């Protein structure tokens, strides 16, 4: 087999096996970037001996063995200098109560809008209708939908720009009643 044919055979092998090899490397390293480096390193070692590897009819086995050996070697040489944060440390905890409270405030602010503006915002943004479909439902022009939506969103933005103290729980309960 010529060098060109060997290179073409190797290229096809990499195309077919890349996903599987990368998955194996990820499981060995636990990091996507390191897994890509490991896969490329193992493929480079394999490419240098591709003719012999093909004669043995076991290129997948050879590459995976090279990956395991390289991963072990890297682990011995490269002690992590940084301690990665746990995912729970890197992201703020999600507070479901805050989300519920914000939704209640939004619904109360929506109820304070004029009925037509409220209907436009509900249809456009909660029901995800287009401007044309909203206009059909309300029996008005697309321009009217646009202007009502613009005014309604501006009013909601100004309501939410106010400090939270202005939106007291007592006022919220009165509006929900």
C-alpha positions in Angstrom: 0.0 0.0 0.0 1.4 3.5 -0.9 1.8 6.3 1.6 -1.1 8.2 0.0 -3.4 5.2 0.3 -2.3 4.8 4.0 -3.1 8.4 4.7 -6.5 8.2 3.0 -7.3 5.0 5.0 -6.2 6.8 8.2 -8.4 9.8 7.4 -11.4 7.6 6.9 -10.7 5.8 10.1 -10.6 9.1 12.1 -13.8 10.3 10.4 -15.6 7.0 11.4 -14.2 6.7 14.9 -13.8 10.3 16.1 -17.1 10.5 18.1 -16.5 7.1 19.8 -12.9 7.9 20.6 -13.7 11.3 22.0 -16.4 9.8 24.2 -13.8 7.3 25.6 -11.3 10.1 26.1 -13.9 12.1 28.0 -14.7 9.2 30.3 -11.0 8.8 30.9 -10.3 12.5 31.6 -13.6 14.1 32.7 -12.9 17.2 30.7 -13.9 17.9 27.1 -10.8 20.0 26.2 -8.5 17.4 27.7 -10.4 14.7 26.0 -9.9 16.3 22.6 -6.2 16.7 23.4 -5.9 13.0 24.5 -7.7 11.8 21.3 -5.5 13.8 19.1 -2.4 12.7 20.9 -3.4 9.0 20.6 -4.3 9.5 16.9 -0.9 11.1 16.3 0.9 8.1 17.8 -1.3 5.7 15.8 -0.6 7.6 12.6 3.1 7.1 13.0 2.6 3.3 13.1 -0.4 3.1 10.8 1.0 0.5 8.4 1.8 -1.9 11.3 -1.5 -1.2 13.0 -3.5 -2.0 9.8 -1.6 -5.3 9.3 -2.8 -6.4 12.8 -6.4 -5.4 11.8 -7.1 -3.8 15.2 -6.8 0.0 14.8 -9.6 0.8 17.3 -7.9 -1.4 20.0 -4.5 0.2 19.3 -5.9 3.8 19.6 -7.8 3.1 22.7 -4.7 1.5 24.3 -2.7 4.5 23.3 -5.4 6.7 24.9 -5.4 4.8 28.2 -1.6 4.8 28.4 -1.3 8.5 27.5 -4.1 9.4 30.1 -2.2 7.5 32.8 1.0 9.1 31.8 -0.6 12.6 31.9 -2.1 11.9 35.3 1.2 11.0 36.7 3.0 14.0 35.3 0.2 16.6 35.6 -1.0 17.0 39.1 -3.8 19.5 39.0 -2.6 22.9 40.3 -6.1 24.2 40.5 -9.0 22.6 42.4 -12.1 22.9 40.2 -15.1 24.3 41.8 -18.1 22.1 42.3 -21.0 23.1 40.0 -23.0 23.9 43.2 -20.2 26.4 44.1 -20.0 28.1 40.8 -23.7 28.8 40.3 -26.0 30.6 42.7 -28.6 28.5 44.2 -32.0 28.8 42.4 -34.6 30.2 44.7 -38.1 29.0 43.7 -39.8 31.4 46.1 -38.2 34.4 44.3 -39.5 33.2 41.0 -43.0 32.6 42.3 -42.9 36.1 43.9 -41.8 37.7 40.7 -44.5 36.0 38.7 -47.1 37.2 41.2 -45.8 40.7 40.9 -45.9 40.5 37.1 -49.5 39.2 37.1 -50.5 42.0 39.5 -48.8 44.6 37.3 -50.5 43.1 34.3 -53.9 43.4 36.0 -53.3 47.2 36.6 -53.0 47.8 32.8 -56.1 48.8 30.8 -58.0 45.8 29.6 -57.1 46.2 25.9 -53.4 46.6 26.7 -53.5 43.6 29.0 -55.2 41.5 26.2 -52.5 42.5 23.7 -49.7 41.5 26.1 -51.3 38.2 27.1 -51.9 37.2 23.5 -48.5 38.4 22.2 -46.2 37.3 24.9 -48.0 34.6 27.0 -49.8 32.9 24.1 -47.0 33.7 21.6 -49.3 34.9 18.8 -47.9 37.0 16.0 -48.9 40.7 15.7 -51.2 39.8 12.8 -52.9 37.0 14.7 -53.3 39.2 17.8 -54.9 41.9 15.6 -57.3 39.3 14.2 -58.3 38.1 17.6 -58.9 41.6 18.9 -60.4 42.9 15.7 -58.0 45.8 15.3 -55.1 46.8 13.1 -51.5 45.5 13.5 -50.4 49.1 14.2 -52.8 49.2 17.2 -51.3 45.9 18.5 -47.8 47.3 18.2 -48.6 50.6 20.0 -50.5 48.8 22.7 -47.7 46.3 23.2 -45.1 49.1 23.3 -47.1 51.1 25.9 -47.9 48.1 28.0 -44.3 46.9 28.1 -43.1 50.4 29.0 -45.5 50.5 31.9 -44.5 47.0 33.1 -40.8 48.0 32.9 -41.5 51.2 35.0 -43.4 49.1 37.5 -40.5 46.7 37.9 -37.9 49.5 37.9 -39.4 50.7 41.2 -37.6 49.5 44.3 -39.0 46.3 45.8 -40.2 48.2 48.9 -42.7 50.0 46.8 -44.3 46.7 45.9 -45.2 45.7 49.5 -46.8 42.3 50.2 -49.9 44.0 51.7 -50.5 45.9 48.3 -49.9 42.6 46.5 -52.5 40.8 48.6 -55.0 43.6 48.0 -54.4 43.3 44.2 -54.7 39.5 44.2 -58.1 39.6 46.1 
